[in-house]
Amino acid sequence: MGPQCGVWRLAQLIQGTFPNYSQLIPAEYSTRCIVDVDEFKRETRIAAIFARDGSGIIRLQIQSSPGQLSVSARADEVGDNEGTIDADVRGDSSKIAFNSRYLQDVLGALSGKVVLDMQSASSQGVFRPMGEGGEPETDFVHVVMPVFVQW
């Protein structure tokens, strides 16, 4: 018989106060955008190809009338890409930009419809899955900080 191999794990309890994460989640929004996750993923994947050559930034433009979400990215030597998705938009038209990797991570964890709530281009975007009752679910909340860009 050969030598025995075992896996040891060690954990240590650290004293301290857990940060109050709930203050990072805004209670109000000025723009709410509801879109199909699969369409949003598709447009984000395409834009991410261009974003790789352009600092990894994906721009979202939300138009309230007609309800649309535009997903775009720029690459200096390759060109621009823009895709448009039909959306249910409540509130004001708005713009916001995210790191493509963070945006793809949150969309990869969702299915059905996704709700994006935001207050401005410089405040966090709050992503939630749409519940069956027509309201965002509260069990899953994903906060993504925006990237500051020249529009």
Phi and psi in radians as a Rosetta constraint file:
Dihedral C 1 N 2 CA 2 C 2 CIRCULARHARMONIC -1.479 0.35
Dihedral N 2 CA 2 C 2 N 3 CIRCULARHARMONIC 3.044 0.35
Dihedral C 2 N 3 CA 3 C 3 CIRCULARHARMONIC -1.132 0.35
Dihedral N 3 CA 3 C 3 N 4 CIRCULARHARMONIC 2.562 0.35
Dihedral C 3 N 4 CA 4 C 4 CIRCULARHARMONIC -1.389 0.35
Dihedral N 4 CA 4 C 4 N 5 CIRCULARHARMONIC 2.431 0.35
Dihedral C 4 N 5 CA 5 C 5 CIRCULARHARMONIC -2.081 0.35
Dihedral N 5 CA 5 C 5 N 6 CIRCULARHARMONIC 2.225 0.35
Dihedral C 5 N 6 CA 6 C 6 CIRCULARHARMONIC -2.241 0.35
Dihedral N 6 CA 6 C 6 N 7 CIRCULARHARMONIC 2.785 0.35
Dihedral C 6 N 7 CA 7 C 7 CIRCULARHARMONIC -1.941 0.35
Dihedral N 7 CA 7 C 7 N 8 CIRCULARHARMONIC 2.222 0.35
Dihedral C 7 N 8 CA 8 C 8 CIRCULARHARMONIC -1.983 0.35
Dihedral N 8 CA 8 C 8 N 9 CIRCULARHARMONIC 2.374 0.35
Dihedral C 8 N 9 CA 9 C 9 CIRCULARHARMONIC -2.146 0.35
Dihedral N 9 CA 9 C 9 N 10 CIRCULARHARMONIC 2.508 0.35
Dihedral C 9 N 10 CA 10 C 10 CIRCULARHARMONIC -2.262 0.35
Dihedral N 10 CA 10 C 10 N 11 CIRCULARHARMONIC 2.330 0.35
Dihedral C 10 N 11 CA 11 C 11 CIRCULARHARMONIC -2.268 0.35
Dihedral N 11 CA 11 C 11 N 12 CIRCULARHARMONIC 2.575 0.35
Dihedral C 11 N 12 CA 12 C 12 CIRCULARHARMONIC -2.321 0.35
Dihedral N 12 CA 12 C 12 N 13 CIRCULARHARMONIC 2.332 0.35
Dihedral C 12 N 13 CA 13 C 13 CIRCULARHARMONIC -1.399 0.35
Dihedral N 13 CA 13 C 13 N 14 CIRCULARHARMONIC 2.228 0.35
Dihedral C 13 N 14 CA 14 C 14 CIRCULARHARMONIC -1.812 0.35
Dihedral N 14 CA 14 C 14 N 15 CIRCULARHARMONIC 2.295 0.35
Dihedral C 14 N 15 CA 15 C 15 CIRCULARHARMONIC -1.355 0.35
Dihedral N 15 CA 15 C 15 N 16 CIRCULARHARMONIC 2.483 0.35
Dihedral C 15 N 16 CA 16 C 16 CIRCULARHARMONIC 2.655 0.35
Dihedral N 16 CA 16 C 16 N 17 CIRCULARHARMONIC 3.110 0.35
Dihedral C 16 N 17 CA 17 C 17 CIRCULARHARMONIC -1.796 0.35
Dihedral N 17 CA 17 C 17 N 18 CIRCULARHARMONIC 2.279 0.35
Dihedral C 17 N 18 CA 18 C 18 CIRCULARHARMONIC -1.231 0.35
Dihedral N 18 CA 18 C 18 N 19 CIRCULARHARMONIC 2.382 0.35
Dihedral C 18 N 19 CA 19 C 19 CIRCULARHARMONIC -1.091 0.35
Dihedral N 19 CA 19 C 19 N 20 CIRCULARHARMONIC 2.611 0.35
Dihedral C 19 N 20 CA 20 C 20 CIRCULARHARMONIC -1.426 0.35
Dihedral N 20 CA 20 C 20 N 21 CIRCULARHARMONIC 1.524 0.35
Dihedral C 20 N 21 CA 21 C 21 CIRCULARHARMONIC -1.234 0.35
Dihedral N 21 CA 21 C 21 N 22 CIRCULARHARMONIC -0.391 0.35
Dihedral C 21 N 22 CA 22 C 22 CIRCULARHARMONIC -1.122 0.35
Dihedral N 22 CA 22 C 22 N 23 CIRCULARHARMONIC -0.414 0.35
Dihedral C 22 N 23 CA 23 C 23 CIRCULARHARMONIC -1.287 0.35
Dihedral N 23 CA 23 C 23 N 24 CIRCULARHARMONIC -0.230 0.35
Dihedral C 23 N 24 CA 24 C 24 CIRCULARHARMONIC -1.421 0.35
Dihedral N 24 CA 24 C 24 N 25 CIRCULARHARMONIC -0.245 0.35
Dihedral C 24 N 25 CA 25 C 25 CIRCULARHARMONIC -1.756 0.35
Dihedral N 25 CA 25 C 25 N 26 CIRCULARHARMONIC 1.889 0.35
Dihedral C 25 N 26 CA 26 C 26 CIRCULARHARMONIC -1.103 0.35
Dihedral N 26 CA 26 C 26 N 27 CIRCULARHARMONIC 2.503 0.35
Dihedral C 26 N 27 CA 27 C 27 CIRCULARHARMONIC -1.450 0.35
Dihedral N 27 CA 27 C 27 N 28 CIRCULARHARMONIC -0.361 0.35
Dihedral C 27 N 28 CA 28 C 28 CIRCULARHARMONIC -2.196 0.35
Dihedral N 28 CA 28 C 28 N 29 CIRCULARHARMONIC 2.836 0.35
Dihedral C 28 N 29 CA 29 C 29 CIRCULARHARMONIC -2.459 0.35
Dihedral N 29 CA 29 C 29 N 30 CIRCULARHARMONIC 2.686 0.35
Dihedral C 29 N 30 CA 30 C 30 CIRCULARHARMONIC -1.770 0.35
Dihedral N 30 CA 30 C 30 N 31 CIRCULARHARMONIC -0.374 0.35
Dihedral C 30 N 31 CA 31 C 31 CIRCULARHARMONIC -2.375 0.35
Dihedral N 31 CA 31 C 31 N 32 CIRCULARHARMONIC 2.272 0.35
Dihedral C 31 N 32 CA 32 C 32 CIRCULARHARMONIC -2.167 0.35
Dihedral N 32 CA 32 C 32 N 33 CIRCULARHARMONIC 2.227 0.35
Dihedral C 32 N 33 CA 33 C 33 CIRCULARHARMONIC -2.169 0.35
Dihedral N 33 CA 33 C 33 N 34 CIRCULARHARMONIC 2.184 0.35
Dihedral C 33 N 34 CA 34 C 34 CIRCULARHARMONIC -2.040 0.35
Dihedral N 34 CA 34 C 34 N 35 CIRCULARHARMONIC 2.110 0.35
Dihedral C 34 N 35 CA 35 C 35 CIRCULARHARMONIC -2.388 0.35
Dihedral N 35 CA 35 C 35 N 36 CIRCULARHARMONIC 2.854 0.35
Dihedral C 35 N 36 CA 36 C 36 CIRCULARHARMONIC -1.261 0.35
Dihedral N 36 CA 36 C 36 N 37 CIRCULARHARMONIC 2.254 0.35
Dihedral C 36 N 37 CA 37 C 37 CIRCULARHARMONIC -1.101 0.35
Dihedral N 37 CA 37 C 37 N 38 CIRCULARHARMONIC -0.738 0.35
Dihedral C 37 N 38 CA 38 C 38 CIRCULARHARMONIC -1.090 0.35
Dihedral N 38 CA 38 C 38 N 39 CIRCULARHARMONIC -0.734 0.35
Dihedral C 38 N 39 CA 39 C 39 CIRCULARHARMONIC -1.148 0.35
Dihedral N 39 CA 39 C 39 N 40 CIRCULARHARMONIC -0.726 0.35
Dihedral C 39 N 40 CA 40 C 40 CIRCULARHARMONIC -1.103 0.35
Dihedral N 40 CA 40 C 40 N 41 CIRCULARHARMONIC -0.748 0.35
Dihedral C 40 N 41 CA 41 C 41 CIRCULARHARMONIC -1.050 0.35
Dihedral N 41 CA 41 C 41 N 42 CIRCULARHARMONIC -0.805 0.35
Dihedral C 41 N 42 CA 42 C 42 CIRCULARHARMONIC -1.050 0.35
Dihedral N 42 CA 42 C 42 N 43 CIRCULARHARMONIC -0.856 0.35
Dihedral C 42 N 43 CA 43 C 43 CIRCULARHARMONIC -1.164 0.35
Dihedral N 43 CA 43 C 43 N 44 CIRCULARHARMONIC -0.599 0.35
Dihedral C 43 N 44 CA 44 C 44 CIRCULARHARMONIC -1.209 0.35
Dihedral N 44 CA 44 C 44 N 45 CIRCULARHARMONIC -0.689 0.35
Dihedral C 44 N 45 CA 45 C 45 CIRCULARHARMONIC -1.089 0.35
Dihedral N 45 CA 45 C 45 N 46 CIRCULARHARMONIC -0.751 0.35
Dihedral C 45 N 46 CA 46 C 46 CIRCULARHARMONIC -1.124 0.35
Dihedral N 46 CA 46 C 46 N 47 CIRCULARHARMONIC -0.820 0.35
Dihedral C 46 N 47 CA 47 C 47 CIRCULARHARMONIC -1.112 0.35
Dihedral N 47 CA 47 C 47 N 48 CIRCULARHARMONIC -0.562 0.35
Dihedral C 47 N 48 CA 48 C 48 CIRCULARHARMONIC -1.119 0.35
Dihedral N 48 CA 48 C 48 N 49 CIRCULARHARMONIC -0.515 0.35
Dihedral C 48 N 49 CA 49 C 49 CIRCULARHARMONIC -1.104 0.35
Dihedral N 49 CA 49 C 49 N 50 CIRCULARHARMONIC -0.771 0.35
Dihedral C 49 N 50 CA 50 C 50 CIRCULARHARMONIC -1.257 0.35
Dihedral N 50 CA 50 C 50 N 51 CIRCULARHARMONIC -0.616 0.35
Dihedral C 50 N 51 CA 51 C 51 CIRCULARHARMONIC -1.143 0.35
Dihedral N 51 CA 51 C 51 N 52 CIRCULARHARMONIC -0.498 0.35
Dihedral C 51 N 52 CA 52 C 52 CIRCULARHARMONIC -0.981 0.35
Dihedral N 52 CA 52 C 52 N 53 CIRCULARHARMONIC -0.645 0.35
Dihedral C 52 N 53 CA 53 C 53 CIRCULARHARMONIC -1.577 0.35
Dihedral N 53 CA 53 C 53 N 54 CIRCULARHARMONIC -0.027 0.35
Dihedral C 53 N 54 CA 54 C 54 CIRCULARHARMONIC -2.244 0.35
Dihedral N 54 CA 54 C 54 N 55 CIRCULARHARMONIC 0.847 0.35
Dihedral C 54 N 55 CA 55 C 55 CIRCULARHARMONIC 1.257 0.35
Dihedral N 55 CA 55 C 55 N 56 CIRCULARHARMONIC 0.177 0.35
Dihedral C 55 N 56 CA 56 C 56 CIRCULARHARMONIC 1.268 0.35
Dihedral N 56 CA 56 C 56 N 57 CIRCULARHARMONIC 0.456 0.35
Dihedral C 56 N 57 CA 57 C 57 CIRCULARHARMONIC -1.835 0.35
Dihedral N 57 CA 57 C 57 N 58 CIRCULARHARMONIC 2.288 0.35
Dihedral C 57 N 58 CA 58 C 58 CIRCULARHARMONIC -2.001 0.35
Dihedral N 58 CA 58 C 58 N 59 CIRCULARHARMONIC 2.254 0.35
Dihedral C 58 N 59 CA 59 C 59 CIRCULARHARMONIC -1.746 0.35
Dihedral N 59 CA 59 C 59 N 60 CIRCULARHARMONIC 2.375 0.35
Dihedral C 59 N 60 CA 60 C 60 CIRCULARHARMONIC -2.032 0.35
Dihedral N 60 CA 60 C 60 N 61 CIRCULARHARMONIC 2.240 0.35
Dihedral C 60 N 61 CA 61 C 61 CIRCULARHARMONIC -2.076 0.35
Dihedral N 61 CA 61 C 61 N 62 CIRCULARHARMONIC 2.118 0.35
Dihedral C 61 N 62 CA 62 C 62 CIRCULARHARMONIC -1.857 0.35
Dihedral N 62 CA 62 C 62 N 63 CIRCULARHARMONIC 2.138 0.35
Dihedral C 62 N 63 CA 63 C 63 CIRCULARHARMONIC -1.969 0.35
Dihedral N 63 CA 63 C 63 N 64 CIRCULARHARMONIC 2.217 0.35
Dihedral C 63 N 64 CA 64 C 64 CIRCULARHARMONIC -1.368 0.35
Dihedral N 64 CA 64 C 64 N 65 CIRCULARHARMONIC -0.502 0.35
Dihedral C 64 N 65 CA 65 C 65 CIRCULARHARMONIC -2.424 0.35
Dihedral N 65 CA 65 C 65 N 66 CIRCULARHARMONIC 1.913 0.35
Dihedral C 65 N 66 CA 66 C 66 CIRCULARHARMONIC -1.286 0.35
Dihedral N 66 CA 66 C 66 N 67 CIRCULARHARMONIC 2.790 0.35
Dihedral C 66 N 67 CA 67 C 67 CIRCULARHARMONIC -1.169 0.35
Dihedral N 67 CA 67 C 67 N 68 CIRCULARHARMONIC 1.826 0.35
Dihedral C 67 N 68 CA 68 C 68 CIRCULARHARMONIC -2.508 0.35
Dihedral N 68 CA 68 C 68 N 69 CIRCULARHARMONIC 2.634 0.35
Dihedral C 68 N 69 CA 69 C 69 CIRCULARHARMONIC -2.105 0.35
Dihedral N 69 CA 69 C 69 N 70 CIRCULARHARMONIC 2.095 0.35
Dihedral C 69 N 70 CA 70 C 70 CIRCULARHARMONIC -1.759 0.35
Dihedral N 70 CA 70 C 70 N 71 CIRCULARHARMONIC 2.264 0.35
Dihedral C 70 N 71 CA 71 C 71 CIRCULARHARMONIC -1.979 0.35
Dihedral N 71 CA 71 C 71 N 72 CIRCULARHARMONIC 2.106 0.35
Dihedral C 71 N 72 CA 72 C 72 CIRCULARHARMONIC -2.437 0.35
Dihedral N 72 CA 72 C 72 N 73 CIRCULARHARMONIC 2.798 0.35
Dihedral C 72 N 73 CA 73 C 73 CIRCULARHARMONIC -2.636 0.35
Dihedral N 73 CA 73 C 73 N 74 CIRCULARHARMONIC 2.695 0.35
Dihedral C 73 N 74 CA 74 C 74 CIRCULARHARMONIC -2.177 0.35
Dihedral N 74 CA 74 C 74 N 75 CIRCULARHARMONIC 2.472 0.35
Dihedral C 74 N 75 CA 75 C 75 CIRCULARHARMONIC -2.329 0.35
Dihedral N 75 CA 75 C 75 N 76 CIRCULARHARMONIC 2.181 0.35
Dihedral C 75 N 76 CA 76 C 76 CIRCULARHARMONIC -0.964 0.35
Dihedral N 76 CA 76 C 76 N 77 CIRCULARHARMONIC -0.808 0.35
Dihedral C 76 N 77 CA 77 C 77 CIRCULARHARMONIC -1.623 0.35
Dihedral N 77 CA 77 C 77 N 78 CIRCULARHARMONIC -0.261 0.35
Dihedral C 77 N 78 CA 78 C 78 CIRCULARHARMONIC -1.756 0.35
Dihedral N 78 CA 78 C 78 N 79 CIRCULARHARMONIC -0.762 0.35
Dihedral C 78 N 79 CA 79 C 79 CIRCULARHARMONIC 2.284 0.35
Dihedral N 79 CA 79 C 79 N 80 CIRCULARHARMONIC -2.859 0.35
Dihedral C 79 N 80 CA 80 C 80 CIRCULARHARMONIC -1.952 0.35
Dihedral N 80 CA 80 C 80 N 81 CIRCULARHARMONIC 2.731 0.35
Dihedral C 80 N 81 CA 81 C 81 CIRCULARHARMONIC -2.363 0.35
Dihedral N 81 CA 81 C 81 N 82 CIRCULARHARMONIC 2.389 0.35
Dihedral C 81 N 82 CA 82 C 82 CIRCULARHARMONIC -2.533 0.35
Dihedral N 82 CA 82 C 82 N 83 CIRCULARHARMONIC 2.271 0.35
Dihedral C 82 N 83 CA 83 C 83 CIRCULARHARMONIC -2.174 0.35
Dihedral N 83 CA 83 C 83 N 84 CIRCULARHARMONIC 2.579 0.35
Dihedral C 83 N 84 CA 84 C 84 CIRCULARHARMONIC -2.123 0.35
Dihedral N 84 CA 84 C 84 N 85 CIRCULARHARMONIC 2.391 0.35
Dihedral C 84 N 85 CA 85 C 85 CIRCULARHARMONIC -2.155 0.35
Dihedral N 85 CA 85 C 85 N 86 CIRCULARHARMONIC 2.406 0.35
Dihedral C 85 N 86 CA 86 C 86 CIRCULARHARMONIC -1.152 0.35
Dihedral N 86 CA 86 C 86 N 87 CIRCULARHARMONIC 2.414 0.35
Dihedral C 86 N 87 CA 87 C 87 CIRCULARHARMONIC -2.468 0.35
Dihedral N 87 CA 87 C 87 N 88 CIRCULARHARMONIC 2.709 0.35
Dihedral C 87 N 88 CA 88 C 88 CIRCULARHARMONIC -1.683 0.35
Dihedral N 88 CA 88 C 88 N 89 CIRCULARHARMONIC 1.868 0.35
Dihedral C 88 N 89 CA 89 C 89 CIRCULARHARMONIC -1.917 0.35
Dihedral N 89 CA 89 C 89 N 90 CIRCULARHARMONIC 2.250 0.35
Dihedral C 89 N 90 CA 90 C 90 CIRCULARHARMONIC -2.096 0.35
Dihedral N 90 CA 90 C 90 N 91 CIRCULARHARMONIC 2.209 0.35
Dihedral C 90 N 91 CA 91 C 91 CIRCULARHARMONIC 1.782 0.35
Dihedral N 91 CA 91 C 91 N 92 CIRCULARHARMONIC -2.680 0.35
Dihedral C 91 N 92 CA 92 C 92 CIRCULARHARMONIC -1.441 0.35
Dihedral N 92 CA 92 C 92 N 93 CIRCULARHARMONIC 2.721 0.35
Dihedral C 92 N 93 CA 93 C 93 CIRCULARHARMONIC -1.192 0.35
Dihedral N 93 CA 93 C 93 N 94 CIRCULARHARMONIC 2.616 0.35
Dihedral C 93 N 94 CA 94 C 94 CIRCULARHARMONIC -2.749 0.35
Dihedral N 94 CA 94 C 94 N 95 CIRCULARHARMONIC 2.964 0.35
Dihedral C 94 N 95 CA 95 C 95 CIRCULARHARMONIC -2.338 0.35
Dihedral N 95 CA 95 C 95 N 96 CIRCULARHARMONIC 2.567 0.35
Dihedral C 95 N 96 CA 96 C 96 CIRCULARHARMONIC -2.768 0.35
Dihedral N 96 CA 96 C 96 N 97 CIRCULARHARMONIC 2.656 0.35
Dihedral C 96 N 97 CA 97 C 97 CIRCULARHARMONIC -2.241 0.35
Dihedral N 97 CA 97 C 97 N 98 CIRCULARHARMONIC 2.492 0.35
Dihedral C 97 N 98 CA 98 C 98 CIRCULARHARMONIC -2.297 0.35
Dihedral N 98 CA 98 C 98 N 99 CIRCULARHARMONIC 2.761 0.35
Dihedral C 98 N 99 CA 99 C 99 CIRCULARHARMONIC -1.165 0.35
Dihedral N 99 CA 99 C 99 N 100 CIRCULARHARMONIC 2.308 0.35
Dihedral C 99 N 100 CA 100 C 100 CIRCULARHARMONIC -1.085 0.35
Dihedral N 100 CA 100 C 100 N 101 CIRCULARHARMONIC -0.603 0.35
Dihedral C 100 N 101 CA 101 C 101 CIRCULARHARMONIC -1.164 0.35
Dihedral N 101 CA 101 C 101 N 102 CIRCULARHARMONIC -0.755 0.35
Dihedral C 101 N 102 CA 102 C 102 CIRCULARHARMONIC -1.161 0.35
Dihedral N 102 CA 102 C 102 N 103 CIRCULARHARMONIC -0.678 0.35
Dihedral C 102 N 103 CA 103 C 103 CIRCULARHARMONIC -1.151 0.35
Dihedral N 103 CA 103 C 103 N 104 CIRCULARHARMONIC -0.738 0.35
Dihedral C 103 N 104 CA 104 C 104 CIRCULARHARMONIC -1.156 0.35
Dihedral N 104 CA 104 C 104 N 105 CIRCULARHARMONIC -0.613 0.35
Dihedral C 104 N 105 CA 105 C 105 CIRCULARHARMONIC -1.071 0.35
Dihedral N 105 CA 105 C 105 N 106 CIRCULARHARMONIC -0.826 0.35
Dihedral C 105 N 106 CA 106 C 106 CIRCULARHARMONIC -1.188 0.35
Dihedral N 106 CA 106 C 106 N 107 CIRCULARHARMONIC -0.702 0.35
Dihedral C 106 N 107 CA 107 C 107 CIRCULARHARMONIC -1.185 0.35
Dihedral N 107 CA 107 C 107 N 108 CIRCULARHARMONIC -0.532 0.35
Dihedral C 107 N 108 CA 108 C 108 CIRCULARHARMONIC -1.176 0.35
Dihedral N 108 CA 108 C 108 N 109 CIRCULARHARMONIC -0.357 0.35
Dihedral C 108 N 109 CA 109 C 109 CIRCULARHARMONIC -1.636 0.35
Dihedral N 109 CA 109 C 109 N 110 CIRCULARHARMONIC 0.003 0.35
Dihedral C 109 N 110 CA 110 C 110 CIRCULARHARMONIC -2.059 0.35
Dihedral N 110 CA 110 C 110 N 111 CIRCULARHARMONIC 2.838 0.35
Dihedral C 110 N 111 CA 111 C 111 CIRCULARHARMONIC -2.590 0.35
Dihedral N 111 CA 111 C 111 N 112 CIRCULARHARMONIC 2.882 0.35
Dihedral C 111 N 112 CA 112 C 112 CIRCULARHARMONIC 1.419 0.35
Dihedral N 112 CA 112 C 112 N 113 CIRCULARHARMONIC -2.057 0.35
Dihedral C 112 N 113 CA 113 C 113 CIRCULARHARMONIC -2.088 0.35
Dihedral N 113 CA 113 C 113 N 114 CIRCULARHARMONIC 2.581 0.35
Dihedral C 113 N 114 CA 114 C 114 CIRCULARHARMONIC -2.083 0.35
Dihedral N 114 CA 114 C 114 N 115 CIRCULARHARMONIC 2.531 0.35
Dihedral C 114 N 115 CA 115 C 115 CIRCULARHARMONIC -1.925 0.35
Dihedral N 115 CA 115 C 115 N 116 CIRCULARHARMONIC 2.193 0.35
Dihedral C 115 N 116 CA 116 C 116 CIRCULARHARMONIC -1.939 0.35
Dihedral N 116 CA 116 C 116 N 117 CIRCULARHARMONIC 2.020 0.35
Dihedral C 116 N 117 CA 117 C 117 CIRCULARHARMONIC -1.866 0.35
Dihedral N 117 CA 117 C 117 N 118 CIRCULARHARMONIC 2.420 0.35
Dihedral C 117 N 118 CA 118 C 118 CIRCULARHARMONIC -2.694 0.35
Dihedral N 118 CA 118 C 118 N 119 CIRCULARHARMONIC 2.797 0.35
Dihedral C 118 N 119 CA 119 C 119 CIRCULARHARMONIC -1.879 0.35
Dihedral N 119 CA 119 C 119 N 120 CIRCULARHARMONIC -0.667 0.35
Dihedral C 119 N 120 CA 120 C 120 CIRCULARHARMONIC -2.772 0.35
Dihedral N 120 CA 120 C 120 N 121 CIRCULARHARMONIC 3.033 0.35
Dihedral C 120 N 121 CA 121 C 121 CIRCULARHARMONIC -1.174 0.35
Dihedral N 121 CA 121 C 121 N 122 CIRCULARHARMONIC -0.308 0.35
Dihedral C 121 N 122 CA 122 C 122 CIRCULARHARMONIC -1.834 0.35
Dihedral N 122 CA 122 C 122 N 123 CIRCULARHARMONIC 0.036 0.35
Dihedral C 122 N 123 CA 123 C 123 CIRCULARHARMONIC -1.908 0.35
Dihedral N 123 CA 123 C 123 N 124 CIRCULARHARMONIC 2.839 0.35
Dihedral C 123 N 124 CA 124 C 124 CIRCULARHARMONIC -1.074 0.35
Dihedral N 124 CA 124 C 124 N 125 CIRCULARHARMONIC 2.635 0.35
Dihedral C 124 N 125 CA 125 C 125 CIRCULARHARMONIC -1.702 0.35
Dihedral N 125 CA 125 C 125 N 126 CIRCULARHARMONIC 2.329 0.35
Dihedral C 125 N 126 CA 126 C 126 CIRCULARHARMONIC -1.960 0.35
Dihedral N 126 CA 126 C 126 N 127 CIRCULARHARMONIC 2.063 0.35
Dihedral C 126 N 127 CA 127 C 127 CIRCULARHARMONIC -1.843 0.35
Dihedral N 127 CA 127 C 127 N 128 CIRCULARHARMONIC 2.324 0.35
Dihedral C 127 N 128 CA 128 C 128 CIRCULARHARMONIC -2.474 0.35
Dihedral N 128 CA 128 C 128 N 129 CIRCULARHARMONIC 2.607 0.35
Dihedral C 128 N 129 CA 129 C 129 CIRCULARHARMONIC -1.304 0.35
Dihedral N 129 CA 129 C 129 N 130 CIRCULARHARMONIC 2.596 0.35
Dihedral C 129 N 130 CA 130 C 130 CIRCULARHARMONIC -1.394 0.35
Dihedral N 130 CA 130 C 130 N 131 CIRCULARHARMONIC 2.240 0.35
Dihedral C 130 N 131 CA 131 C 131 CIRCULARHARMONIC -1.393 0.35
Dihedral N 131 CA 131 C 131 N 132 CIRCULARHARMONIC 2.963 0.35
Dihedral C 131 N 132 CA 132 C 132 CIRCULARHARMONIC -1.178 0.35
Dihedral N 132 CA 132 C 132 N 133 CIRCULARHARMONIC -0.469 0.35
Dihedral C 132 N 133 CA 133 C 133 CIRCULARHARMONIC -1.459 0.35
Dihedral N 133 CA 133 C 133 N 134 CIRCULARHARMONIC 0.103 0.35
Dihedral C 133 N 134 CA 134 C 134 CIRCULARHARMONIC 1.534 0.35
Dihedral N 134 CA 134 C 134 N 135 CIRCULARHARMONIC 0.118 0.35
Dihedral C 134 N 135 CA 135 C 135 CIRCULARHARMONIC -2.084 0.35
Dihedral N 135 CA 135 C 135 N 136 CIRCULARHARMONIC 2.657 0.35
Dihedral C 135 N 136 CA 136 C 136 CIRCULARHARMONIC -1.103 0.35
Dihedral N 136 CA 136 C 136 N 137 CIRCULARHARMONIC 2.487 0.35
Dihedral C 136 N 137 CA 137 C 137 CIRCULARHARMONIC -1.268 0.35
Dihedral N 137 CA 137 C 137 N 138 CIRCULARHARMONIC 2.651 0.35
Dihedral C 137 N 138 CA 138 C 138 CIRCULARHARMONIC -1.840 0.35
Dihedral N 138 CA 138 C 138 N 139 CIRCULARHARMONIC -0.126 0.35
Dihedral C 138 N 139 CA 139 C 139 CIRCULARHARMONIC -1.273 0.35
Dihedral N 139 CA 139 C 139 N 140 CIRCULARHARMONIC -0.540 0.35
Dihedral C 139 N 140 CA 140 C 140 CIRCULARHARMONIC -2.133 0.35
Dihedral N 140 CA 140 C 140 N 141 CIRCULARHARMONIC 2.078 0.35
Dihedral C 140 N 141 CA 141 C 141 CIRCULARHARMONIC -2.332 0.35
Dihedral N 141 CA 141 C 141 N 142 CIRCULARHARMONIC 2.257 0.35
Dihedral C 141 N 142 CA 142 C 142 CIRCULARHARMONIC -2.186 0.35
Dihedral N 142 CA 142 C 142 N 143 CIRCULARHARMONIC 2.111 0.35
Dihedral C 142 N 143 CA 143 C 143 CIRCULARHARMONIC -1.825 0.35
Dihedral N 143 CA 143 C 143 N 144 CIRCULARHARMONIC 2.237 0.35
Dihedral C 143 N 144 CA 144 C 144 CIRCULARHARMONIC -2.151 0.35
Dihedral N 144 CA 144 C 144 N 145 CIRCULARHARMONIC 2.231 0.35
Dihedral C 144 N 145 CA 145 C 145 CIRCULARHARMONIC -1.398 0.35
Dihedral N 145 CA 145 C 145 N 146 CIRCULARHARMONIC 2.465 0.35
Dihedral C 145 N 146 CA 146 C 146 CIRCULARHARMONIC -1.373 0.35
Dihedral N 146 CA 146 C 146 N 147 CIRCULARHARMONIC 2.898 0.35
Dihedral C 146 N 147 CA 147 C 147 CIRCULARHARMONIC -1.856 0.35
Dihedral N 147 CA 147 C 147 N 148 CIRCULARHARMONIC 2.390 0.35
Dihedral C 147 N 148 CA 148 C 148 CIRCULARHARMONIC -1.480 0.35
Dihedral N 148 CA 148 C 148 N 149 CIRCULARHARMONIC 2.186 0.35
Dihedral C 148 N 149 CA 149 C 149 CIRCULARHARMONIC -2.348 0.35
Dihedral N 149 CA 149 C 149 N 150 CIRCULARHARMONIC 2.821 0.35
Dihedral C 149 N 150 CA 150 C 150 CIRCULARHARMONIC -1.506 0.35
Dihedral N 150 CA 150 C 150 N 151 CIRCULARHARMONIC 2.185 0.35
